[in-house]
Amino acid sequence: MRALTIVNVSLWIVLFMGWLQYTIAVGWADPISSEVRWILGLTAVLLGLLGFLRIRRHQAILG
């Protein structure tokens, strides 16, 4: 696993935990919470795709 992937996953986890606390405080219907939810979801899908491609090709991608 490359350093950038570790950094990306770590940052995603930190952002997710912050978003979760914010959502608990203000609720699901908050516009900021909804935007961040889309961003986190899209990022999770892209990180999953990157992981799939790395496993499939057995070589580094973007690093």
C-alpha positions in Angstrom: 0.0 0.0 0.0 1.4 3.3 -1.0 1.9 6.3 1.3 -0.6 8.5 -0.5 -3.3 5.8 -0.2 -2.7 5.6 3.6 -2.9 9.4 3.8 -6.1 9.4 1.8 -7.8 6.8 3.9 -6.7 8.4 7.1 -8.0 11.8 6.0 -11.3 10.2 4.9 -11.7 8.6 8.4 -11.0 11.9 10.1 -13.5 13.8 7.9 -16.1 11.1 8.4 -15.7 11.2 12.2 -16.0 15.0 12.1 -19.0 14.9 9.9 -20.7 12.2 12.1 -20.3 14.4 15.1 -21.6 17.5 13.2 -24.6 15.5 11.9 -25.5 14.3 15.4 -25.4 17.9 16.6 -27.4 19.6 13.8 -29.4 16.7 12.2 -29.5 15.0 8.8 -31.5 17.7 7.0 -28.8 20.4 7.3 -27.6 21.5 3.8 -24.0 21.4 4.8 -24.4 17.8 6.2 -26.0 16.7 2.9 -23.2 18.2 0.8 -20.5 16.6 2.9 -22.4 13.3 2.8 -22.3 13.3 -1.0 -18.6 14.2 -1.0 -17.7 11.5 1.5 -19.8 8.9 -0.4 -18.2 9.7 -3.7 -14.7 9.7 -2.2 -15.4 6.3 -0.6 -16.4 4.9 -4.0 -13.3 6.3 -5.7 -11.0 4.9 -2.9 -12.7 1.5 -3.3 -12.2 1.7 -7.1 -8.5 2.6 -6.6 -8.1 -0.3 -4.3 -9.7 -2.7 -6.7 -7.5 -1.5 -9.6 -4.4 -1.9 -7.4 -5.3 -5.4 -6.5 -6.2 -6.3 -10.1 -3.1 -4.9 -11.7 -0.6 -5.7 -8.9 1.2 -2.5 -9.5 1.2 1.1 -8.2 -1.3 3.5 -9.7 -0.5 7.2 -9.3 2.5 6.7 -7.2 
